[in-house]
Amino acid sequence: MGGDDNTLTPPSGRLGDFVSDELARMIMAGEIAEGERLPTERDLMRQFGVSRTAVREAIESLSHRGLANRKFGHRPVARKPNYEVALDRLGNFISHLVADKQGMTELFESRVFVEAGLVRWAAQHARQRDLDNLKQALEANRAAIGNWSEFYGTDIAFHAMLYRIPGNAIYPAVHKAYVEWLVQLWRSMRTSAELDRMNYAGHLSIFEAISARNPDRAEDALRRHLAAAWELIRSAVLADNTD
């Protein structure tokens, strides 16, 4: 602090970055509580001895860092980062990856790697209520065959259950990032009841292997299911792309 008015003396450099870093420190330290509104622009200008432009740049930066929620006409609200916030940032990165064939390929390979591990874990450790929830998601998927929008939602829900079964909060956040990527691809692909039935059959094989407590069979079913999905993506989305 500098002087009796509690004004911080900013260092040389971008003033918006200085204000953003100080506010981030205060939020993480609990000096500004989660859910509390940030000070007004005028108060921040006085506190940090900077212009309104620098304050607005700082709030913009905080928002991008997941440390402030902004709503038009209201003062921003402080928030602490969590897995979902972090993966929201990853989702922005993923949107750039899918514009490139190599990036899309690597992203899909990462999904196969993650879900192969998840189905193996589920086959070995899933509780009965996990199996019941997975079966319920599977039945909803079957009932939606022929209705693209409903089938897509139930497809997401089935895979989401695989990410929830271990009880680790990071995995559902990872799944959310994948979904944000997948929706861009699915919207550009052809659909039919036949393709729905093919995808459902893949889900059924995964479920049956997990229920049988057979991790090798579960991984094989998962890999075959995603390999078929990748072929559809390659033929529909990447057909016109060249290396």
N, C-alpha and C positions, 0 to 999 in steps of 0.2 A: 504494500500500500504506500501511497505517497501523499503527504500532506494531511490536514485535518479533515478533508472532505472525502477520505477513503477512496480517492481516485487512483487506480493502478496506472503506473507509467509504462506504456507499451514500448517494446524494444524496436529497433529498426527492422524493416521488412514489411511483409503484408500484414496490415493491421487486422483485417478480417480473420486471418489464420490465428493471430494472437488471441483475439476475443473468443474464437471458436475453441481453441485449446483450453483456455481458462474456464469457459463454461462447461466443457467436457469434463475437466478435472473436478469441478464443483458437483456435477451430476454424479460422477462415479464415487466421489467421497461422501455423498449424501448431504452436502451443503444445500443443494437444490434437490428436494425429494422427488422420487418418481411419481408422476402424475401431477406435480405442481406446475403452475404456469410460470414461464420465464418472466423476468422483469420486462417492463415496457421498453420500447426502443429508446425513448428519452432517458430512462433510468440507466440503460446500458451505455448510452453515449456518455452520460455523466460519470458513471462508474469507471469506464475504461478510457475516457478522454479521447474518444474517436468520433468519426463522422457517422451519420445515419447509414451511408453506403457501406461502411465497414461492418456495422452491426448487422445489416441485412445479408451481407456476404457470410458473416459468421453463422447466422441462423440457417441459411441455405446449406452450409457445410455440415452443421449439426444434424440437419434432417437427412442428408445423404449418408451420414455415419450411423444413422439409426438411433440418435440420441435425443431427437425432438420430433414430436408430431405437430404438423402444421395444418390448420384449417382456416379457410378464408374468413376474414372478419373476426378472428379470435387470436389471442396470444398463443404462441407455441407452448406445448406441454412437454415437460422433461420425461424421458424414458430411458431405462437402462437396457443395454443390448442383451439379447438372448439368442438362442440358436436360430429362431425363425428370422430375426432381424438380420443375422449374419448371412443366412442362406438367401434372403431377399437380395442382398448385394451380389451373391453368387449368381442368382437368377439373371441379373443384368449382364454379368460376364458371359453366361451361357448364351444369351441372345445374340452375342457377337460371334460365338463359336459356330452356331448353326448356320451362319451365312457362308461358311467355308466347308468344302467337302471333307477335308482332312479333320477339321475341328469336329464336324458332325460324327465322323467315324470314331474318333477317340472318345467323344462323349458317350456314344452308344456302347462302346467297349467298356467304359467305366460303369455303366448301368448293369451290364451283364456280370461284371466282377462283383459288384455290390450285392445284387439280388441272388447270385449263386451262393454267396456266403449266408445270406438271410434264410434261404430255403433249407440249407443244411442245418442251420441253427434251429429252425422251426421243427424240422424232422426229429431232432434230438431233444429239444427242450420245451416245445409248445405244450401249454396246459390244455385241459379239456375245454375251458371256456374260449381259449384262442382258436381251437379247432372248430368250435361251434360258430364263432364269429366269422371265421374263414369260410365255413360251409354256407352261412347265410349270405355272405358276399357273392359266393359262387352261384347260389340259386337266383339271386337278383340279376346276375350277369346272364344266366340262361334265359330268364323271363324277358330280358330286354332284346333278345336276338331279333333283328329286323327293324329295330327302331334306333337309328344311328346315335342320336343325342343321348338317349337313355343308356344305350350299350356302352358308349364311350365313358359315361359317368360311372357305370358299374365296373368297367374295366379298371379305371383308376382306383375305385374303392377296393377291388380285390388285391391289387398290388400294394395299396396303402396298408392293408392288414399285415402283409409280410414285413413291412417296415415297423409296424407297431408291436409285433409279437415279442421282440427282445426286451421291450420296456425301456429303451434308451432314447431320450428325447432328441438326440441328434438325427437319428434315422428318419423319423417323419419329416423333419425339416429338409433333409436331403431329397426325400421323395417329392416334396412340394416344388423344389427347384427343377427336378426332372419333369414334373407335370407341366410347368410353365414352358419348358422347351418342347415337350411332346405335343401340346395343343397346337403349336405352330405347324407341326408336321401333319398331324391328323387332318387339319382343315384343308390341306392341299391334296389329300389322298382320296382315291375312289373308295366307296363303301358298298357293301351288299350283305344280304343275309348269309350268303355263303362264307364271306370273310368273317362275319360275326361268329358263325358256327365253328370255323377253324380256330379262332382265338379262344372261344369258350372251351373247345376240346383241349387246348394247351393248358388253360387254367385247371380243368378237371384233372389232367394228368399230374399237375403239380400238387393239387390238393390230395389226391389219392396216395401219392408217394409220401407226402408229409404225414398223412393219417396212418400210413403203414410203418412210420418211424424208420424210413429208409433214406438216409441223406444222399447216398450216391444216386439213387433213382430220382430223388427230388431235384438234385442239381442237373441231371441229364434232361429231365422234363423241362426245367426252366431254360436251359440253354437251347433246346430245340424250339421252344416257344418263341424266345426272343430272336433266334436265328431266322425263323419264318417272318417275324415282324420286320427284321432288318432287310430281308429280301424285298418286302413290299415297299419299304422306304427307298431302297436303292432304285427300284424300277420306277417308282412314281415320282419321287422328289429329286433324285440325283441323275435321272436319265439324261437330262440336257446339260449336266455339268461335266466339265473335263478338267483333268489335272493340269 
